[in-house]
Amino acid sequence: MLDREGYRPNVGIVLCNARNEVFWGKRIKEHSWHFPQGGIKHVETPEQAMFRELEEEVGLKAHHVKILGRTRNWLRYEVPAQWIRREWRGSYRGQKQIWFLLRLIARDSDVSLRASEHPEFDAWRWHEYWVPLETVIEFKREVYAQALNELARYLNRDAGHGKHDSALRSVR
């Protein structure tokens, strides 16, 4: 489903732990790392799509996370022509995304990259909040910067997040 301008509605997910490090996933069989993201189906709200994508890509359910915030407006990026499927050329420009910032309130061991029949990631790690800007594919860099900048304000508002999370580092 594309909008009139050729953008596919999508959600992006910045999942952080108690130390405000972010989940960084390695695309299956590639050396490409990114945040979880995915399309919004016609009957879904952005929040419903976010929870569906979170479960499909990371294996986490709504009770494993706390929503800290979301972007106010759509953030857009264009996909370079060589990355666009032949049948979409001429009509598809890229993604328009609503980004969510989530706090993991469960354990790292609750993450399951094999929760879906079609896994997105084959590895993951925690990174400092801003590191993904240095390593994400270039055409997504600006939208990542916009999302991280807009969502950063919610990190400090969540000062009372899970005290049990401090023990996670020693378990990993």
N, C-alpha and C positions, 0 to 999 in steps of 0.2 A: 504494500500500500504506500503510494507516494502522494505527497501533497501537490498542489498546483505548480509549485516552483521546482519540483523534482527531488525533494528531500524525504527520506524515510523516517517517520517518527520512531524514536528510540529512547531507551533509558540508559544512563550510566550510573555505576555504583562505586562509590568510594567507601570501602569497608575499613574501619580502623579498630585497633585494639586499645587497651587501657593506656598504652604509652603514646597514643596518637600516631602509631605507625600504620601504614596502609597496606592492604592486601594487594599483591602484585602477581598476576597469573601469567604463566608461559603458555602461549597458544600451542595446542597439540601438534607435535611433529614439526615445529618451526622454532626459530630462535627469536620470536617476537613476543614481547611482554606487554600486557595492558590490563586495565581495570575490567571487571565484568561489565558487560553491556549487552543489549539486545533489543529487538523490535517490539513495538507496542501493537498488539493485535487489535483489530477493528472494534471489538467489544470491551476492551480493557481501558482502565484509567492508567495513568503513568505509575501510580503506586501499586496497582495490581500487577502490572507488567514487571515492575522492579522485584516484587516478591517472587514471581514466577521465574524470572531470570536468576535471581539469587539461589533459588533451590536447584534449578537445572544446572547452573555453572559451578556453584560452590557447595551445594548440598545443604545449605542452611535454610531453616524455616523462620517464619516471623518471630517465634518465641526465642530464637537464638540472637536476635539483634534488637537494637533500639534505634528508631529514626531520630537523627539529630537535626536534620534540615534538608532542604532541597533548593535547587536553583529557582529563581522567580520566573524566568522566561526560558524559552528554547535557546539552546546554544547550537550553532551550526558549523559543520566542516564539510568541505568538498573533497571527494575522493578523486585522486588523479585518474585520468582516462585509462591508463594501462591496467588499473586495478578493477575497472568496471566490467562486469560480464557483458559479453557481446550483445545479448538480447536486451540489455538495459540501456545500452549506449544511446544517447540522444534524448532520453527522458529522465534518467537518474543522475543527480548531481552529488548527493552525499547524504549525511545523517543530520537530523535535528534532534537534539537530546534534552531531556530533563534529567538532571543529575541529583542523586541522593547521597547524603552522608549518613552512614550507619555506624553504630558502635556494636562490636561483637560483645555480647554479654554471656556467651557460652564459652566453651573451651576450644582451643586450637584444634583439638582432636575431633571436634564436631564437623570440621570442614571435610567435605567428601567430594573430590573431583570426579568421581565415578557415579554420581547420583543419577545421571541421565544416560540414556542409550547412546547419545551423541555428545561425548564430553568436549568441552571447549578448551580446557587446560590439561596439561600433563604434569605440571609442577607449579608451586607457588611459594612465596616468601613474604615476610613483612619488610617494609622499607620505610625509611623516614618520609614524612609527609610530602616533601617537595622533590624527592629523588625521581619519581616517574617523569617529571618534565625533562630530565636529561636523557632518558632512554626510550621514551615512547616514539613511535614512528612519526616522522616530521609533519605529515599532513594533519595529525591529530593534536600536535603540540599546543597550538593556540587555544583550542577548545578545552584541553586539559588545564591550561593555565587559568582560563576564565572560570572553570568549575572549581578548581582548588582555591583560587582567590576568593570566590564568593562563599564557598562552604567553610573556609577556615574560621570564620567568626563563630561558628557553632561549636568548635572544639572546646573553647574556654568556658562556654556556658554550661558545659556538661561536667563540671568539676566534681560532682558526686557520683561519677560512674564507678562500676563494680570494684570493690576492694579485693575480692577474691582473685581478680585478674593479675595481681602482682606476682602470684605464684606460677603463672603460666610460663614465664621465661625459663625457669629452672626445669620445667617438664619437657620443653622442646629440645 
